[in-house]
Amino acid sequence: MTSFPISFTKCPACGGESRLVEERVKKEIMMGRLPAGSRVPALISQSRLFDPNDRTLLLVRREVPILMGFYDVCADCGTVYCVNMQEGLGIIEPAVNTPIPSPTGTKLPPFFGKG
């Protein structure tokens, strides 16, 4: 089993260790425009780990595991790659405009839904 966080220090395509956004952030720190220790990725992705076909997601707010990927661009060859992957928790909210399915096998009263 993989343990998080995971960091990747070299480009998987060419082995380069210099990244475009990271280098620019270092320059901004030296010029005093960003605080020391700042890190800025080129891209961030978030994977929420849940079953999108689970109909109970339409009804309740739920906490689910997430994986967050932080990406930068190799300064040597231009490959976009994951620099760091972390795990955490995120929230799945019921969709506001998603119709809630009617119960099956039950006849609803004639006034239902006309309120």
C-alpha positions as MATLAB code, in Angstrom:
seq = 'MTSFPISFTKCPACGGESRLVEERVKKEIMMGRLPAGSRVPALISQSRLFDPNDRTLLLVRREVPILMGFYDVCADCGTVYCVNMQEGLGIIEPAVNTPIPSPTGTKLPPFFGKG';
ca = [
       0.000    0.000    0.000;
       1.291    3.446   -0.919;
       1.820    5.932    1.896;
       1.298    9.641    1.383;
       2.548   12.274    0.816;
       4.653   11.208   -2.144;
       7.158   13.585   -3.760;
       8.776   13.229   -7.166;
      12.058   15.102   -7.548;
      12.957   14.249  -11.143;
      11.153   14.493  -14.465;
       9.990   11.002  -15.489;
      10.759   11.774  -19.157;
      14.282   13.208  -19.061;
      15.426   13.064  -15.431;
      15.655   16.858  -15.164;
      15.437   18.366  -11.672;
      14.558   21.962  -12.590;
      10.898   23.005  -12.794;
       9.559   26.160  -14.432;
       7.060   27.376  -11.826;
       9.244   26.337   -8.908;
      12.191   28.317  -10.332;
      10.029   31.408  -10.827;
       8.678   31.132   -7.278;
      12.264   31.022   -5.959;
      12.998   34.233   -7.884;
       9.879   35.921   -6.455;
      10.938   34.895   -2.927;
      14.426   36.388   -3.464;
      12.822   39.631   -4.699;
      10.623   39.765   -1.587;
       7.343   39.364   -3.468;
       6.509   36.006   -1.880;
       7.202   34.804    1.664;
      10.019   32.328    2.247;
       8.907   28.738    1.829;
       6.145   29.561   -0.675;
       5.238   26.798   -3.092;
       3.038   27.297   -6.129;
       2.145   24.448   -8.513;
       1.393   24.873  -12.206;
      -1.697   22.658  -11.810;
      -3.642   21.055   -8.980;
      -5.896   18.053   -9.411;
      -8.283   16.540   -6.920;
      -9.643   13.009   -7.089;
     -12.615   12.397   -4.811;
     -12.862    8.710   -4.053;
     -16.558    7.792   -4.185;
     -19.063    5.906   -6.305;
     -20.813    8.479   -8.547;
     -23.684    6.015   -9.059;
     -24.511    5.992   -5.331;
     -27.964    7.610   -5.187;
     -27.590    8.496   -1.497;
     -25.135   11.195   -2.637;
     -28.170   13.102   -3.921;
     -29.541   13.361   -0.405;
     -26.779   13.927    2.128;
     -23.520   15.784    2.536;
     -20.724   13.256    2.938;
     -17.031   13.269    3.801;
     -14.942   11.210    1.358;
     -11.239   10.510    0.922;
      -9.446   12.631   -1.688;
      -6.087   12.553   -3.415;
      -4.584   15.906   -4.396;
      -1.894   16.085   -7.061;
       0.407   19.089   -7.471;
       2.057   19.409  -10.886;
       4.861   21.459  -12.414;
       6.610   21.605  -15.793;
      10.113   20.285  -16.431;
      12.389   23.191  -17.370;
      14.514   20.878  -19.540;
      11.939   19.113  -21.733;
       8.527   20.678  -20.974;
       6.894   17.553  -19.551;
       4.077   18.231  -17.087;
       4.406   15.808  -14.184;
       3.242   15.226  -10.634;
       5.614   16.779   -8.111;
       3.649   15.873   -4.984;
       0.593   13.731   -4.173;
      -1.227   14.036   -0.854;
      -4.282   12.418    0.666;
      -6.952   13.989    2.797;
     -10.679   14.336    3.278;
     -13.148   16.312    1.204;
     -16.888   16.922    1.133;
     -19.394   15.704   -1.431;
     -22.440   17.988   -1.443;
     -25.860   17.032   -2.768;
     -26.335   18.484   -6.239;
     -28.689   21.465   -5.978;
     -30.469   21.036   -9.314;
     -30.419   17.256   -9.451;
     -33.934   15.821   -9.223;
     -34.392   13.299   -6.456;
     -35.696   10.069   -7.973;
     -39.229    9.015   -7.039;
     -39.558    5.892   -4.950;
     -40.300    2.822   -7.020;
     -43.243    0.552   -6.318;
     -45.135    3.283   -4.450;
     -47.945    5.483   -5.659;
     -47.534    9.084   -4.553;
     -50.547   11.133   -3.399;
     -51.958   13.453   -6.152;
     -50.937   16.604   -4.242;
     -47.300   15.486   -3.838;
     -44.826   17.947   -5.332;
     -47.352   20.728   -5.996;
     -46.563   22.703   -2.852;
];
